[in-house]
Amino acid sequence: MQPSLDMRASLLDLSVYVITESRPDRSPLEIATAAYAGGAGVVQYRHKGATTRELFLWASQLAALARETGKVLIINDRVDLALAVRADGVHLGPDDLPVSVARRLLGPLAIIGASAGTVDEAIEAEAEGASYLGVGCIYGTCSKDDAGDPVGPARVAEIRAAVRIPLVAIGGITLDRLPELTAAGVDGIAVLSAVTRAKNMKTATRELVKGMRNAK
């Protein structure tokens, strides 16, 4: 028997969720390998400026790595790419396909994340079939141009009271901020530079995993 969507979401380890970035010194595969080895349950493949062919080639390698390690790979924005490489799912922002359309294309068991900065956006995304919500930008340092103004931990608490699906906080996440985020109701944290720009990416990931465990 295949797991239901609710069951799959409950088994999803979102506690530390690492987002890749395009860097001249570290490839997406190097970032993902270190993140998974450090204990991250999810890696999101995001690669600004890459061609569709480049995205496909990297995503294919990342999908193979995720299957080998038993971890989850999410593709940023591109439903077509997620389908092409058989990734676990996709994360959608406000300018991407609606969650309901992505759900129809990817099927009932795909993991579909949606960005939500307000309670209304969160409620709508949940109703359309989102598996989890990326809430932020929390502290004002999101790297995406469409991230909007910082919303703070208080918004997390408001959204937590309004929806049932898991919440992942993004934007300016540091170890010392984990207790207030978990107290507000987050299930996980999404980080980019905290891992990708660390001297040792595996160690940085491991410290965040430990920090989330202690904060909960």
MARBA-3410 file (N, C-alpha, C, O; in Angstrom, 1 decimal):
216
0.8,-1.2,0.0,0.0,0.0,0.0,0.9,1.3,0.0,1.8,1.4,0.8 ~ 0.6,2.2,-0.9,1.3,3.5,-0.9,0.9,4.3,0.2,-0.3,4.3,0.6 ~ 1.8,5.1,0.8,1.5,6.0,1.9,0.6,7.1,1.4,0.7,7.6,0.3 ~ -0.4,7.6,2.3,-1.2,8.7,1.9,-0.4,10.0,2.0,0.7,10.0,2.5 ~ -0.9,11.1,1.4,-0.2,12.4,1.4,0.0,12.8,2.9,1.1,13.3,3.2
-1.0,12.7,3.7,-0.8,13.1,5.1,0.3,12.3,5.8,1.0,12.8,6.6 ~ 0.3,11.0,5.5,1.3,10.1,6.1,2.7,10.5,5.6,3.6,10.5,6.4 ~ 2.8,10.7,4.3,4.1,11.1,3.8,4.6,12.4,4.4,5.8,12.5,4.7 ~ 3.7,13.4,4.5,4.1,14.7,5.1,4.6,14.5,6.6,5.5,15.1,7.0 ~ 3.9,13.6,7.3,4.3,13.4,8.7,5.6,12.7,8.8,6.3,12.9,9.8
6.0,11.9,7.8,7.3,11.3,7.8,8.4,12.1,7.3,9.6,11.8,7.4 ~ 8.1,13.2,6.6,9.1,14.1,6.0,9.9,14.8,7.1,9.4,15.5,7.9 ~ 11.2,14.7,7.0,12.1,15.4,7.9,12.5,16.8,7.3,13.4,16.9,6.5 ~ 11.8,17.8,7.8,12.0,19.1,7.4,12.8,20.0,8.4,13.0,21.2,8.2 ~ 13.3,19.3,9.4,14.0,20.1,10.5,15.1,21.0,10.0,15.2,22.1,10.4
15.9,20.4,9.1,17.0,21.3,8.4,16.9,21.0,6.9,17.0,19.9,6.5 ~ 16.6,22.1,6.2,16.3,22.1,4.8,17.3,23.0,4.1,17.2,24.2,4.4 ~ 18.2,22.5,3.3,19.2,23.2,2.7,18.9,23.6,1.3,18.6,22.7,0.5 ~ 19.1,24.8,0.9,18.9,25.3,-0.4,20.2,25.6,-1.1,21.1,26.2,-0.5 ~ 20.4,25.0,-2.3,21.7,25.2,-3.0,21.7,26.6,-3.6,20.7,27.3,-3.8
22.9,27.0,-4.0,23.0,28.3,-4.8,24.1,28.1,-5.8,25.0,27.2,-5.7 ~ 24.2,29.0,-6.8,25.2,28.9,-7.8,26.4,29.6,-7.3,26.4,30.8,-7.0 ~ 27.5,28.8,-7.1,28.8,29.3,-6.6,29.9,28.8,-7.5,29.9,27.7,-8.0 ~ 30.9,29.7,-7.7,32.0,29.2,-8.6,32.9,28.2,-7.9,33.6,27.4,-8.6 ~ 32.9,28.1,-6.6,33.8,27.3,-5.9,33.1,26.0,-5.3,33.8,25.1,-4.9
31.8,25.9,-5.4,31.1,24.7,-4.9,29.9,24.4,-5.8,29.1,25.3,-6.1 ~ 29.9,23.2,-6.3,28.9,22.8,-7.2,27.6,22.4,-6.4,27.7,22.1,-5.2 ~ 26.4,22.4,-7.1,25.2,21.9,-6.4,25.4,20.5,-5.8,24.8,20.2,-4.7 ~ 26.1,19.7,-6.5,26.3,18.3,-6.0,27.2,18.3,-4.8,26.9,17.5,-3.8 ~ 28.2,19.1,-4.7,29.0,19.2,-3.5,28.2,19.7,-2.3,28.3,19.2,-1.2
27.4,20.7,-2.6,26.5,21.3,-1.5,25.6,20.2,-1.0,25.4,20.0,0.2 ~ 24.9,19.6,-1.9,23.9,18.6,-1.5,24.5,17.4,-0.8,24.0,16.9,0.2 ~ 25.7,16.9,-1.3,26.4,15.8,-0.6,26.7,16.1,0.8,26.5,15.3,1.7 ~ 27.3,17.3,1.0,27.6,17.8,2.4,26.4,17.9,3.3,26.4,17.5,4.4 ~ 25.3,18.5,2.7,24.1,18.7,3.5,23.5,17.4,3.9,23.1,17.3,5.1
23.4,16.5,3.0,22.8,15.2,3.4,23.7,14.5,4.4,23.2,13.9,5.4 ~ 25.0,14.5,4.2,25.9,13.9,5.1,25.9,14.5,6.5,26.1,13.8,7.5 ~ 25.6,15.8,6.6,25.5,16.5,7.8,24.1,16.3,8.6,24.0,16.7,9.7 ~ 23.2,15.6,7.9,21.9,15.3,8.5,20.7,16.0,8.0,19.6,15.8,8.5 ~ 20.9,16.9,7.0,19.7,17.5,6.4,18.8,16.5,5.8,19.3,15.6,5.1
17.5,16.6,6.0,16.5,15.7,5.4,16.1,16.1,4.0,15.7,15.2,3.3 ~ 16.3,17.4,3.7,15.8,17.9,2.4,16.8,18.8,1.8,17.4,19.6,2.6 ~ 17.0,18.7,0.6,17.8,19.7,-0.2,16.9,20.2,-1.3,16.2,19.5,-2.0 ~ 16.9,21.5,-1.5,16.2,22.2,-2.6,17.2,22.6,-3.6,18.1,23.4,-3.3 ~ 17.0,22.2,-4.8,17.9,22.6,-5.9,17.5,23.9,-6.5,16.4,24.0,-7.1
18.3,24.9,-6.3,18.0,26.2,-6.8,19.3,26.7,-7.5,20.4,26.7,-6.8 ~ 19.2,27.2,-8.7,20.5,27.5,-9.4,20.2,28.7,-10.4,19.8,28.5,-11.5 ~ 20.4,29.9,-9.9,20.2,31.1,-10.7,21.1,31.2,-11.9,22.3,30.9,-11.8 ~ 20.6,31.6,-13.0,21.4,31.8,-14.2,21.7,30.6,-15.0,22.3,30.7,-16.1 ~ 21.3,29.4,-14.6,21.6,28.2,-15.3,20.6,28.0,-16.5,19.5,28.4,-16.4
21.1,27.4,-17.6,20.2,27.1,-18.7,19.3,25.9,-18.3,19.6,25.2,-17.3 ~ 18.3,25.7,-19.0,17.4,24.5,-18.8,18.2,23.2,-18.9,18.0,22.3,-18.1 ~ 19.1,23.1,-19.9,20.0,21.9,-20.0,20.9,21.7,-18.8,21.0,20.6,-18.2 ~ 21.5,22.8,-18.3,22.3,22.7,-17.1,21.5,22.3,-15.9,22.0,21.5,-15.1 ~ 20.3,22.9,-15.7,19.5,22.6,-14.6,19.2,21.1,-14.6,19.2,20.4,-13.6
18.9,20.6,-15.8,18.5,19.2,-16.0,19.7,18.3,-15.6,19.5,17.3,-14.9 ~ 20.9,18.6,-16.1,22.0,17.7,-15.8,22.4,17.7,-14.3,22.6,16.6,-13.8 ~ 22.3,18.9,-13.7,22.6,18.9,-12.2,21.5,18.2,-11.5,21.8,17.4,-10.5 ~ 20.3,18.5,-11.8,19.1,17.9,-11.1,19.1,16.4,-11.2,18.7,15.7,-10.3 ~ 19.5,15.9,-12.3,19.6,14.4,-12.5,20.6,13.8,-11.5,20.3,12.8,-10.9
21.7,14.4,-11.4,22.7,13.9,-10.4,22.2,14.1,-9.0,22.4,13.2,-8.1 ~ 21.6,15.2,-8.7,21.0,15.4,-7.3,19.9,14.4,-7.0,19.8,13.9,-5.9 ~ 19.1,14.1,-8.0,18.0,13.1,-7.8,18.6,11.7,-7.5,18.1,11.0,-6.6 ~ 19.6,11.4,-8.2,20.3,10.1,-8.0,20.9,10.0,-6.6,20.8,9.0,-5.9 ~ 21.5,11.1,-6.2,22.1,11.2,-4.8,21.0,11.0,-3.8,21.2,10.3,-2.8
19.9,11.7,-3.9,18.8,11.7,-3.0,18.3,10.2,-2.8,18.0,9.8,-1.7 ~ 18.2,9.6,-4.0,17.7,8.2,-3.9,18.7,7.3,-3.2,18.3,6.4,-2.5 ~ 20.0,7.5,-3.5,21.0,6.7,-2.9,21.1,6.8,-1.4,21.3,5.9,-0.6 ~ 20.8,8.1,-0.9,21.0,8.4,0.5,19.6,8.3,1.3,19.6,8.4,2.5 ~ 18.5,8.1,0.6,17.3,8.0,1.2,16.7,9.3,1.7,15.9,9.4,2.6
17.2,10.4,1.1,16.8,11.8,1.4,15.9,12.3,0.4,15.5,11.6,-0.6 ~ 15.5,13.6,0.6,14.5,14.2,-0.3,15.1,15.3,-1.1,15.9,16.1,-0.6 ~ 14.8,15.3,-2.4,15.2,16.4,-3.3,14.0,17.2,-3.8,13.0,16.6,-4.3 ~ 14.0,18.5,-3.5,12.9,19.4,-4.0,13.5,20.3,-5.1,14.6,20.8,-4.9 ~ 12.8,20.5,-6.1,13.2,21.4,-7.2,12.6,22.8,-7.0,11.4,22.9,-6.8
13.3,23.8,-7.1,12.8,25.2,-7.0,12.1,25.6,-8.3,12.6,25.5,-9.4 ~ 10.8,26.0,-8.1,10.0,26.6,-9.2,9.5,25.6,-10.3,8.4,25.7,-10.7 ~ 10.4,24.8,-10.8,10.2,24.1,-12.1,9.6,22.7,-11.9,10.2,21.7,-11.6 ~ 8.3,22.7,-12.2,7.5,21.4,-12.1,8.0,20.5,-13.3,8.1,19.3,-13.0 ~ 8.3,21.1,-14.4,8.8,20.2,-15.5,10.1,19.5,-15.2,10.3,18.4,-15.5
11.0,20.2,-14.5,12.3,19.7,-14.2,12.1,18.6,-13.1,12.7,17.5,-13.1 ~ 11.2,18.8,-12.1,10.9,17.8,-11.1,10.4,16.5,-11.8,10.8,15.4,-11.4 ~ 9.5,16.7,-12.7,9.0,15.5,-13.5,10.1,14.8,-14.2,10.2,13.6,-14.3 ~ 11.0,15.6,-14.9,12.0,15.0,-15.8,13.0,14.2,-15.0,13.5,13.1,-15.5 ~ 13.3,14.6,-13.8,14.4,13.8,-13.0,13.8,12.9,-12.0,14.5,12.3,-11.2
12.5,12.9,-11.9,11.7,12.1,-10.8,12.2,12.6,-9.4,12.4,11.7,-8.6 ~ 12.2,13.9,-9.2,12.5,14.4,-7.9,11.3,14.2,-7.0,10.2,13.8,-7.5 ~ 11.5,14.4,-5.7,10.4,14.1,-4.7,9.3,15.2,-4.8,8.2,14.9,-4.4 ~ 9.7,16.4,-5.3,8.7,17.4,-5.4,9.3,18.7,-5.8,10.4,18.8,-6.4 ~ 8.5,19.8,-5.6,8.8,21.1,-6.0,8.5,22.1,-5.0,7.5,21.9,-4.2
9.2,23.3,-5.0,8.8,24.4,-4.2,8.3,25.5,-5.0,9.0,25.9,-6.0 ~ 7.2,26.1,-4.7,6.6,27.2,-5.6,6.5,28.5,-4.9,6.1,28.6,-3.7 ~ 6.9,29.5,-5.6,6.7,30.9,-5.1,5.5,31.6,-5.7,4.7,30.9,-6.4 ~ 5.2,32.8,-5.3,4.0,33.5,-5.8,3.9,33.7,-7.3,2.8,33.9,-7.8 ~ 5.0,33.7,-8.0,5.0,33.8,-9.5,5.1,32.5,-10.2,5.2,32.6,-11.5
5.0,31.4,-9.6,5.1,30.1,-10.2,3.7,29.5,-10.5,2.7,30.2,-10.2 ~ 3.7,28.3,-11.0,2.4,27.7,-11.1,1.6,27.6,-9.8,2.2,27.5,-8.8 ~ 0.3,27.7,-9.9,-0.5,27.5,-8.7,-0.3,26.1,-8.1,0.0,25.1,-8.8 ~ -0.4,26.0,-6.8,-0.2,24.7,-6.1,-1.2,23.7,-6.7,-0.8,22.5,-6.9 ~ -2.4,24.0,-6.9,-3.4,23.1,-7.4,-3.0,22.5,-8.7,-3.2,21.3,-9.0
-2.4,23.3,-9.6,-2.0,22.8,-10.9,-0.8,21.9,-10.8,-0.7,20.8,-11.4 ~ 0.2,22.3,-9.9,1.3,21.4,-9.7,0.9,20.1,-9.1,1.5,19.1,-9.4 ~ -0.1,20.1,-8.2,-0.6,18.9,-7.6,-1.2,18.0,-8.7,-1.0,16.8,-8.7 ~ -1.9,18.6,-9.6,-2.5,17.8,-10.7,-1.5,17.2,-11.6,-1.6,16.0,-12.0 ~ -0.4,17.9,-11.8,0.6,17.4,-12.7,1.6,16.4,-12.0,2.0,15.4,-12.7
1.9,16.6,-10.8,2.8,15.8,-10.1,2.2,14.6,-9.4,2.9,13.6,-9.1 ~ 0.9,14.7,-9.1,0.3,13.6,-8.5,0.1,13.7,-7.0,0.7,14.6,-6.4 ~ -0.7,12.8,-6.4,-1.0,13.0,-5.0,0.1,12.8,-4.0,0.0,13.2,-2.8 ~ 1.1,12.1,-4.4,2.2,11.8,-3.4,3.4,12.7,-3.5,4.3,12.6,-2.7 ~ 3.4,13.6,-4.5,4.5,14.5,-4.6,4.6,15.5,-3.4,3.5,15.8,-2.8
5.8,15.9,-3.0,5.9,16.9,-2.0,5.9,18.3,-2.7,6.8,18.6,-3.5 ~ 4.9,19.1,-2.3,4.8,20.4,-2.9,4.9,21.4,-1.8,4.0,21.5,-1.0 ~ 5.9,22.3,-1.8,6.0,23.3,-0.9,5.5,24.6,-1.5,5.6,24.8,-2.7 ~ 5.1,25.6,-0.7,4.6,26.9,-1.2,5.1,27.9,-0.3,5.1,27.8,1.0 ~ 5.6,29.0,-0.8,6.0,30.2,0.0,4.7,30.9,0.5,3.8,31.1,-0.2
4.8,31.3,1.8,3.6,32.0,2.4,4.2,33.1,3.3,4.9,32.8,4.3 ~ 3.8,34.3,3.1,4.1,35.4,4.0,3.0,35.9,4.8,3.2,36.7,5.8 ~ 1.8,35.5,4.5,0.6,35.9,5.2,-0.3,34.7,5.6,-0.1,33.6,5.0 ~ -1.2,34.9,6.5,-2.1,33.9,6.9,-3.0,33.5,5.7,-3.2,32.3,5.5 ~ -3.5,34.5,5.0,-4.3,34.2,3.8,-3.6,33.3,2.8,-4.2,32.4,2.2
-2.3,33.6,2.5,-1.6,32.9,1.5,-1.4,31.4,2.0,-1.4,30.5,1.3 ~ -1.2,31.3,3.3,-1.0,30.0,3.9,-2.2,29.1,3.8,-2.2,28.0,3.4 ~ -3.4,29.7,4.1,-4.6,29.0,4.1,-4.9,28.6,2.6,-5.4,27.4,2.4 ~ -4.7,29.5,1.7,-4.9,29.1,0.3,-4.0,28.0,-0.2,-4.5,27.1,-0.9 ~ -2.8,28.1,0.2,-1.8,27.0,-0.3,-2.2,25.7,0.3,-2.1,24.7,-0.4
-2.6,25.7,1.6,-3.0,24.4,2.2,-4.2,23.8,1.5,-4.3,22.6,1.2 ~ -5.2,24.7,1.2,-6.4,24.3,0.5,-6.2,23.7,-0.9,-6.9,22.8,-1.3 ~ -5.1,24.2,-1.5,-4.8,23.8,-2.9,-4.0,22.5,-2.9,-3.7,22.0,-4.0 ~ -3.5,22.1,-1.7,-2.8,20.8,-1.7,-1.3,20.9,-1.4,-0.6,19.9,-1.6 ~ -0.9,22.0,-0.8,0.5,22.1,-0.4,0.9,21.1,0.7,0.1,20.8,1.5
2.1,20.5,0.6,2.6,19.6,1.6,3.2,20.3,2.8,3.1,19.8,4.0 ~ 3.8,21.4,2.6,4.4,22.3,3.6,4.4,23.7,3.2,4.2,24.0,2.0 ~ 4.7,24.6,4.1,4.8,26.0,3.8,6.2,26.5,4.1,6.7,26.3,5.2 ~ 6.8,27.3,3.2,8.0,28.1,3.5,7.6,29.5,4.0,7.1,30.2,3.2 ~ 7.8,29.8,5.2,7.3,31.0,5.8,8.5,32.0,6.0,9.5,31.7,6.5
8.3,33.2,5.4,9.3,34.2,5.5,9.1,35.2,4.5,8.1,35.3,3.8 ~ 10.0,36.1,4.4,11.3,36.1,5.0,11.2,36.5,6.5,10.6,37.5,6.8 ~ 11.8,35.7,7.4,11.6,35.9,8.8,12.4,37.1,9.3,11.9,38.0,10.0 ~ 13.7,37.1,9.1,14.6,38.1,9.6,15.2,39.1,8.6,16.0,39.9,8.9 ~ 14.7,39.1,7.4,15.0,40.1,6.4,16.3,39.9,5.6,16.8,40.8,5.0
16.7,38.6,5.5,17.9,38.3,4.7,17.6,37.2,3.7,18.5,36.5,3.3 ~ 16.4,37.1,3.2,16.1,36.2,2.1,16.9,36.6,0.8,17.1,37.8,0.6 ~ 17.2,35.6,0.0,18.0,35.9,-1.2,17.2,36.0,-2.4,17.7,36.4,-3.4 ~ 15.9,35.8,-2.3,15.0,35.9,-3.5,14.4,37.3,-3.6,14.1,37.9,-2.5 ~ 14.4,37.8,-4.8,13.9,39.2,-4.9,12.4,39.4,-4.6,12.0,40.5,-4.2
11.7,38.3,-4.7,10.2,38.4,-4.5,9.9,37.9,-3.0,8.7,37.7,-2.7 ~ 10.9,37.9,-2.1,10.6,37.4,-0.8,9.8,38.3,0.1,9.1,37.9,1.0 ~ 9.8,39.6,-0.2,9.0,40.6,0.5,9.6,41.0,1.8,10.8,40.7,2.1 ~ 8.9,41.8,2.6,9.5,42.3,3.8,9.6,41.3,4.9,8.8,40.3,4.9 ~ 10.5,41.4,5.9,10.6,40.4,6.9,9.3,40.4,7.8,8.7,41.4,8.0
8.9,39.2,8.1,7.6,39.0,8.9,7.8,38.7,10.3,6.8,38.9,11.1 ~ 8.9,38.2,10.7,9.2,37.9,12.1,8.6,36.6,12.6,7.6,36.1,12.0 ~ 9.0,36.1,13.8,8.4,34.9,14.4,7.0,35.0,14.7,6.2,34.0,14.7 ~ 6.5,36.2,14.9,5.1,36.4,15.3,4.2,35.9,14.1,3.1,35.3,14.4 ~ 4.6,36.2,12.9,3.8,35.7,11.7,3.8,34.2,11.7,2.8,33.6,11.3
4.9,33.6,12.0,4.9,32.1,12.1,3.8,31.6,13.0,3.1,30.7,12.7 ~ 3.7,32.2,14.2,2.7,31.8,15.2,1.3,32.0,14.7,0.4,31.2,14.9 ~ 1.1,33.1,13.9,-0.3,33.3,13.3,-0.6,32.2,12.3,-1.7,31.7,12.3 ~ 0.4,31.9,11.5,0.1,30.9,10.4,0.0,29.5,11.1,-0.9,28.7,10.6 ~ 0.8,29.3,12.1,0.7,28.0,12.8,-0.7,27.7,13.3,-1.3,26.6,13.3
-1.4,28.8,13.8,-2.7,28.7,14.3,-3.8,28.5,13.3,-4.9,28.1,13.5 ~ -3.4,28.8,12.0,-4.4,28.8,10.9,-4.3,27.5,10.0,-5.3,27.2,9.3 ~ -3.2,26.8,10.0,-3.1,25.7,9.1,-2.5,24.4,9.9,-2.0,24.6,11.0 ~ -2.7,23.3,9.3,-2.2,22.0,9.9,-0.9,21.5,9.3,-0.2,20.8,10.0 ~ -0.6,21.9,8.1,0.6,21.3,7.4,1.9,21.9,8.0,1.9,23.0,8.6
3.0,21.3,7.8,4.3,21.7,8.4,4.7,23.1,7.9,4.4,23.5,6.8 ~ 5.5,23.8,8.8,6.0,25.1,8.5,7.5,25.1,8.5,8.1,24.6,9.5 ~ 8.1,25.7,7.5,9.6,25.8,7.5,9.9,27.3,7.4,9.5,28.0,6.5 ~ 10.7,27.8,8.4,11.0,29.2,8.4,12.3,29.5,7.5,13.2,28.6,7.5 ~ 12.3,30.6,6.9,13.4,30.9,6.0,13.7,32.4,6.2,12.9,33.3,6.3
15.0,32.7,6.1,15.5,34.1,6.1,16.2,34.5,7.3,15.6,34.7,8.4 ~ 17.6,34.5,7.2,18.4,35.0,8.4,18.4,34.0,9.5,18.6,34.5,10.7 ~ 18.3,32.8,9.3,18.2,31.8,10.4,19.6,31.5,10.9,20.6,31.2,10.2 ~ 19.8,31.7,12.2,21.0,31.4,12.9,20.8,30.5,14.1,19.6,30.4,14.6 ~ 21.8,29.9,14.6,21.6,28.9,15.8,20.9,29.6,17.0,20.1,29.0,17.6
21.3,30.8,17.3,20.7,31.5,18.4,19.2,31.8,18.3,18.6,32.1,19.3 ~ 18.7,31.8,17.1,17.3,32.1,16.8,16.4,30.9,16.8,15.2,31.0,16.7 ~ 17.0,29.7,16.9,16.2,28.5,16.8,15.1,28.4,17.9,14.0,28.0,17.6 ~ 15.5,28.6,19.1,14.5,28.5,20.2,13.2,29.3,20.0,12.1,28.8,20.2 ~ 13.4,30.6,19.6,12.2,31.4,19.4,11.4,30.9,18.2,10.1,31.1,18.1
12.0,30.4,17.2,11.3,29.9,16.0,10.5,28.6,16.3,9.4,28.5,15.9 ~ 11.1,27.7,17.1,10.4,26.5,17.4,9.3,26.8,18.4,8.2,26.2,18.3 ~ 9.5,27.8,19.3,8.4,28.2,20.2,7.2,28.8,19.4,6.1,28.7,19.8 ~ 7.5,29.4,18.3,6.5,30.0,17.4,5.7,29.0,16.6,4.6,29.2,16.1 ~ 6.3,27.8,16.5,5.6,26.7,15.8,6.2,26.1,14.6,5.5,25.4,13.8
7.5,26.5,14.3,8.1,25.9,13.0,8.4,24.5,13.2,8.7,24.0,14.3 ~ 8.3,23.7,12.1,8.7,22.3,12.1,10.1,22.2,11.6,10.8,21.2,11.8 ~ 10.6,23.2,10.9,12.0,23.2,10.3,12.5,24.5,9.9,11.7,25.5,10.0 ~ 13.7,24.6,9.5,14.3,25.8,9.0,14.9,25.5,7.7,15.5,24.5,7.4 ~ 14.8,26.5,6.8,15.5,26.5,5.5,16.6,27.5,5.5,16.5,28.6,5.8
17.8,27.0,5.1,19.0,27.8,5.1,19.7,27.7,3.8,19.6,26.7,3.1 ~ 20.4,28.7,3.4,21.2,28.8,2.2,22.7,29.1,2.6,23.5,28.2,2.7 ~ 23.0,30.4,2.8,24.3,30.8,3.1,24.9,30.2,4.4,26.1,30.0,4.5 ~ 24.1,29.9,5.4,24.6,29.3,6.6,25.3,28.0,6.4,26.1,27.6,7.2 ~ 24.9,27.3,5.3,25.6,26.1,4.9,26.5,26.3,3.7,27.7,25.9,3.8
26.0,26.9,2.6,26.8,26.9,1.4,28.0,27.8,1.5,28.9,27.6,0.7 ~ 28.0,28.8,2.4,29.2,29.6,2.6,30.0,29.3,3.8,30.9,30.1,4.2 ~ 29.7,28.2,4.5,30.4,27.8,5.6,31.7,27.2,5.2,31.8,26.6,4.1 ~ 32.8,27.3,6.0,34.1,26.6,5.7,33.9,25.1,5.5,34.4,24.5,4.6 ~ 33.1,24.5,6.4,32.9,23.1,6.4,31.3,22.9,6.3,30.7,23.1,7.3
30.8,22.6,5.2,29.4,22.6,5.0,28.7,21.4,5.8,27.6,21.6,6.3 ~ 29.4,20.3,5.8,28.9,19.2,6.6,28.8,19.5,8.1,27.7,19.2,8.7 ~ 29.8,20.1,8.6,29.8,20.5,10.0,28.7,21.5,10.3,28.0,21.4,11.3 ~ 28.6,22.5,9.4,27.6,23.6,9.6,26.2,23.0,9.6,25.4,23.4,10.4 ~ 25.9,22.0,8.7,24.6,21.4,8.7,24.4,20.6,10.0,23.3,20.6,10.6
25.4,19.8,10.4,25.3,19.0,11.6,25.0,19.9,12.8,24.2,19.5,13.7 ~ 25.6,21.1,12.9,25.4,22.0,14.0,23.9,22.5,14.0,23.3,22.6,15.1 ~ 23.4,22.8,12.8,22.0,23.2,12.7,21.0,22.1,13.1,20.0,22.3,13.8 ~ 21.4,20.8,12.7,20.5,19.7,13.1,20.5,19.5,14.6,19.5,19.3,15.2 ~ 21.7,19.6,15.2,21.8,19.5,16.7,21.0,20.7,17.3,20.3,20.5,18.3
21.2,21.9,16.8,20.5,23.0,17.3,19.0,22.9,17.3,18.3,23.2,18.2 ~ 18.4,22.4,16.2,17.0,22.2,16.1,16.5,21.1,17.0,15.5,21.2,17.6 ~ 17.3,20.0,17.2,16.9,19.0,18.1,16.9,19.5,19.5,15.9,19.2,20.3 ~ 17.8,20.3,19.9,17.8,20.9,21.3,16.7,21.9,21.4,16.1,22.0,22.5 ~ 16.4,22.7,20.4,15.4,23.7,20.5,14.0,23.1,20.7,13.2,23.8,21.3
13.8,22.0,20.1,12.5,21.3,20.2,12.3,20.7,21.6,11.3,20.1,21.8
END
